[in-house]
Amino acid sequence: MAFETNPDFFKGRGAQVNTHNKFLTNKYVLQHIEGLDEPLLQNSATQLYEETPKKIVSESHSPDLSHMYSINPYQGCEHGCIYCYARNSHEYYGFSAGLDFERKIIVKPNAPELLEAYFNKRNYQPVTIMLSGNTDCYQPVERKLEITRKLLQVFLKYKNPVSIITKNNLILRDLDIITELTKLNLIHVNVSITSLDEQLRQKLEPRTVTSSGRLTVIEKLAAIGTPVRVMAAPIIPGLNSNEVPAILKAAANRGAVDAGFTMVRLNGSIAEIFTDWINKTFPNRAEKVLNMIKSCHDGKLNDSEFGRRMSGDGEIAESIHQLFRVAHKRFYEGREMSPFNFSLFTPKTGRQTTLF
């Protein structure tokens, strides 16, 4: 795949702009540059902001997600995936969904204590909780802060099922806890692989681990018996849509027992961010890719229609679905994710205990 060089490309980040936050009345703009003695500089380093929420488990009532429970120890994500639907949520914190999303990271150090309090609620019944529903729980800052690791310790302590989705091999640091959860049928892991083409991966997801590294994650988790699903997501027509069979085959060869995929959706500010990015990264094919995405979402980039926003429709979407179905049948027939064990949950109600 050929890449064009743009001298204005901001290396090391996915987004190339800071889009306007619709919740803010005012914004900084650079005008009359000829009147400045020096350039208007921005802090390009990653900054951390500490939050102390009162609750940590979120419940989604979306028809597409089936009442999913999730924990997000971080908001914003340094991985910088250009297509990430979570970018829009950064606007609720007063930041931009663009560059701010990648370099202004909100951390929740009290998440483990809040999870314990959640498990100790009088009427709590065990449900599967996802790490994370929004941004990657194993993004780079986790190496230092270990919030996700501490959350897994709580899941193990209370024997509550947990499902993880990540694209970072930092998860292998926690193999000791994951091994124990696996023995009790308390964990599933979903590994996201968007492309096996390293040039494309670096453009789409500039601060993520290589596809080879993610396949190694699948292999090592499968070796200890952890049920692993590969997520070929998101599929972007005209960029990575041809890779669906190869991704499913590579993951199956490493021990994945299931696979899933979603179509790209460019809601809210992501449409502007992605359009700017693809015109700078693939100027010769930008119009074609954008039109193909629109064809999957009733002629729009910004699609919030339940039932269609994650799967798409139309001829191009259907051809991708068919490609996935054929590959899934070929490589995953007879395989399945083992069920969770909900009978082991051990409440500690009445005892003010903590791991930390």
Secondary structure, 3 states (H helix, E strand, C coil): CCCCCCCCCCCCCCCCCCCCCCCCCCCCCCCCHHHCCCCCCCCCCCEEEECCCCCCEEECCCCCCCCCEEECCEECCCCCCCCCHHHHHHHHHCCCCCHHHHHEEEECCCHHHHHHHHHCCCCCCCCCEEECCCCCCCCCCHHHHCHHHHHHHHHHHHCCCEEEEECCHHHHHHHHHHHHHHHCCCEEEEEECCCCCHHHHHHHCCCCCCHHHHHHHHHHHHHCCCCEEEEEEEECCCCCHHHHHHHHHHHHHHCCCEEEEEECCCCCCHHHHHHHHHHHHCCCCHHHHHHHHHHCCCCCCCCCCCCCCCCCCCHHHHHHHHHHHHHHHHHHCCCCCCCCCCCCCCCCCCCCCCCC
